Every structure is written in C-alpha cells, then in structure tokens.
C-alpha cells in the first residue's frame, strides 16, 4: 500500500460534521431527543484528549467538547467546562453518538 492507496481507502479523517439523532431521559424521567453534529477527529487529536494533555481534565468531557457541535448548522461548540457540567444522561448520549460516527461498522 502507498499513500495514494491509503487516501483512496479512506485512511484519513473526513472532518465534515455528521448529523446524529440522540435520545436521553431528563431529570424528570421524560424521554428527550434532539439532533447534534459529530465532528470526526484524527487519531492524534483523540489520543491527545484521552491521554490527558491537561491532567486535571476528565477524558469524556474533553472528547465531548472536541467532537460535539450544536445548533441548526453545527456551529456551536461546547467548552470543556460546559461538557463537564452536563447531566450524565445527555453526556452518555453524546458519547454514544461520537462512538457511532467514529467506530467502524462490522
């Protein structure tokens, strides 16, 4: 394999946001749903987020801040602090969307 073949086989990340529908239960027990955009990240960015550039940072919150976009056109990005403050239910819904977009389908 050479670089050209690797490119043709999709070996490099396409950074176009992917729209995903998510569901979660609110604090009141009601099911909520909405659309978010997931921005694929290259291996190096994910590794950096998960390995903890900032030792005082939570990996999941870093990943959510890095990958999730909100708004009609996906232009709104959560800060680390906002991602850290999310309710666990919505945070897990975001992580699920990130995994769906970034994990290969068997």
Secondary structure, 3 states (H helix, E strand, C coil): CCHHHHHHCCCCCCCCCEEEEEEEECCCCCEEEEEEEECCCCHHHHHHHHHCCCCCCCHHHHHHHHHEEECCCCCEECCHHHHHCCCHHHHHHHHHHHHHHHCCCC
